[in-house]
Amino acid sequence: FGRPSEFSLHIQCSYRMATEEAILFDRIDYFIDEAPDNRLFNAVHKLQGQLEGLTVEAVEVNRLGDLTLRFAGGVTLLALPMSSDADDECWRFWNDDLWPDQHTVVYGDHVELHGPGDACCGICE
């Protein structure tokens, strides 16, 4: 494959990052305490050196749009769409180097490809 590519992930649904032993942080942490010193920012800042440069070893997406990223070192990021509304964006994924101006977007009940060659399909298809 050559050099590793940088992929971007934007999550707007429930999520958590964890090891097998503990939850490192989750979406609810954002709402605990006052910004900018809420529990999520504190947890990410504390783990920043450990999280930078993590290599993704596996990616799984199921029929409901649940996303699991397994990183080297036993860390897992899980994104769980929690809406059945077709207008609710849950998460999106892109790589501008490989697919300029294209984003794969998961909504509550379907997946769309935004950009050149737009496409749409139900999650269960």
N, C-alpha and C positions, 0 to 999 in steps of 0.2 A: 504494500500500500504506500510506501514512502513515509513521509513525515506525518505525524498525527495531525488531524484537523481539529479545529476548534468549533464546537457546536454550541448553540445557544438554546436555552430552555426557559420559557416564561410560564410560571405556574400561578393560576388564579383560583385554584380549588384547594381542598384540604391536602396537606402534605406532612411528611415527617422524614427526618434523617436519623438513622439509628444504626447501632451495632447489634449483634445478637444479645448483648448484655443490657443495653440501655438506649433509651431515646435521647439523642443529642439535642434536638430541637424539633418543634412542630409549629404549625400555623397558629395555634392558640397562643403560643408564647408571644406573638406580636401584640396581643391584646392585654398582656399582663404588664403592669407598671406603665409609667408615662414615657412616651417617645421623647428624646432619642435614646433613653436608657431603658428600653423595655427588655424583657427577658430574651426575646429572639435575637436582637442585635448584640446583646451581651454574650449569648451562647455562640453566635457566629464569630464574633471578634475573638473570643477565647480559643476557638477551634481553627481560626483562619490559617495558621501555619500548617496545621495537620490536614486541612481540606484542600489547600492549594496544590495543584499538580496531581490530584488523584486521577488515576486512570480508570475509565469505565471498562469493566470486563464483560458485562452482559446487559442487554436491554430487553425488557419484556413489556408487551402491551396486550391486555386481554380484551375480550369482546365488549366490556363495559367502559373501556378507555382508561382503566387503571394502568399506570405507568410505574415500572420498577427499574431503577438503575442500580446495578451492583458494581461497586467500586473495589479496586484492589485494597487489601487491608481489612476487608469485612464490613465496610460501611455500605448501607443501602439507603437510597432515596426513593420514597414511595409517594406518588401523587394519585389522589382518589377523587375523581369527579363525583360531586354530591348533588347534581341537579339533573332533572329530566327535561328542562327547558331548552328548546332548540337554539335560543339566542344566548345562552350562557356559555361563554368561552371558559373552558376548564384549564387547558394548557396548550402551548404551541412550541414547535421545535423547528430550528432552521440552521443552515450553514451557508453563509454568504459566499464562501470560497467555492463550494461545490455546486450550490443551487442559488445563484443570485436572484434576489427578489422573490423567492418561493418560501412559503411557510406551510408546514403541516399543522392544522389547527383542530383540536378535539373539543367539541361542544358537548352539551348534555346528552344528545341522542344521535350525533353523527360526526363524521370527520370531513374536513374540507382541505383541499390544496389551494392556497392563495398564491397567485402569481401567474406567470406564463403556463399555459396548460391547465387552467383551473379545473378542478374535479370535486365531486361531492359523493359521499356514499354513507349509508347507514353503518353504524359501528358493528352491527352483527353481520354485515355482508362479507 
